[in-house]
Amino acid sequence: MSNIIYLGYYFKVQPVQLGVEILIAELGYAGFESFMETEEGVTAYIQKEDYHDKILNDIQILDSEEFEISFTSEEIEQVNWNHEWEKNFNPIIVDDKCSVRAPFHEKPDTEFDIIIEPKMSFGTGHHETTHMMIQHILKNDFEGKSVLDMGCGTGVLAILAEMKGAKPLDAIDFDNWCYLNSLENVERNNCKHIKVVEGDASLLSGRHYDIVIANINRNILLNDIETYVKTLNEEGLLFLSGFYSEDIAIIKAECNKQDLVHVDTLKRNNWVALKFKK
Ligand SMILES: C[S@@+](CC[C@H](N)C(=O)[O-])C[C@H]1O[C@@H](n2cnc3c(N)ncnc32)[C@H](O)[C@@H]1O
């Protein structure tokens, strides 16, 4: 799910002494972000190239202490979402109500029409998690609500939220490409109430929102949910995506710890988008 450099590590557990679940938990602590169980073991992904050496070191410790594992790592090239977009020429239409399209697409007949030139940022609507977050936004009342879009990517979710009447909005991403790309897309869609900021959850102290949207990944969410909840006004809503069905329990447990109530679940190809209420 990265828009930067995406490193993929392929692991084989030999033998599975403590079980794949525990290996996945340990890999999570080491900084990996998503996991797929395969017949041979686990495929785990990490987003940032900077972590490469640290991860290799952690994995070697893990190997000697807890597991007998072998692994290979593979660097996956930076994704240029414009090329993906051109390959999938058709605009994305969600629930017949919202289209996400490139400037060169013809204008579809939908209530909401979002124009995105993604370049290197994630968020064209092709991905399941973006699609489901769009569905959540379409289903909920955003009129006059203050909104945080954390991990904004192309800014697509904040843009739709503004089109549905939300204001003011903060769209935050820690990646410089996404920050610059969101600025462009916000302007391209004529949004007037979105402030795009480069950074992460450490910027949130003292800020308050009626709705927080975060489509990131399991580990960042587990780390940052507490901070998001502190920014939520009473009766506020939190929408979370970027993880698989297997992670629902751990995400719900973290939200329950923060006294949030789970109210809605969307699933698409094993990806999940959850809605909570304060
Ligand atoms: C899965 S993409 C989602 C993009 C867009 N919101 C969407 O729904 O399509 C996750 C985004 O979160 C950003 N991100 C990852 N970790 C972050 C963090 N700790 N703080 C802020 N942004 C982060 C990434 O740069 C990426 O643009």
The ligand as an ORCA input file, in Angstrom:
! r2SCAN-3c Opt
* xyz 0 1
  C      -3.344      3.630      2.337
  S      -2.829      5.230      1.970
  C      -4.393      6.076      2.045
  C      -4.517      7.261      1.154
  C      -5.915      7.854      1.065
  N      -6.338      8.391      2.341
  C      -6.903      6.807      0.607
  O      -7.796      6.449      1.357
  O      -6.776      6.339     -0.531
  C      -2.046      5.647      3.501
  C      -1.381      6.999      3.513
  O      -0.946      7.218      4.854
  C       0.311      7.842      4.849
  N       0.915      7.510      6.146
  C       1.446      6.327      6.549
  N       1.829      6.423      7.826
  C       1.519      7.668      8.255
  C       1.648      8.348      9.507
  N       2.181      7.756     10.561
  N       1.199      9.617      9.593
  C       0.667     10.234      8.508
  N       0.528      9.650      7.306
  C       0.931      8.375      7.181
  C       1.027      7.281      3.623
  O       2.002      8.176      3.148
  C      -0.136      7.108      2.646
  O      -0.285      8.246      1.822
*
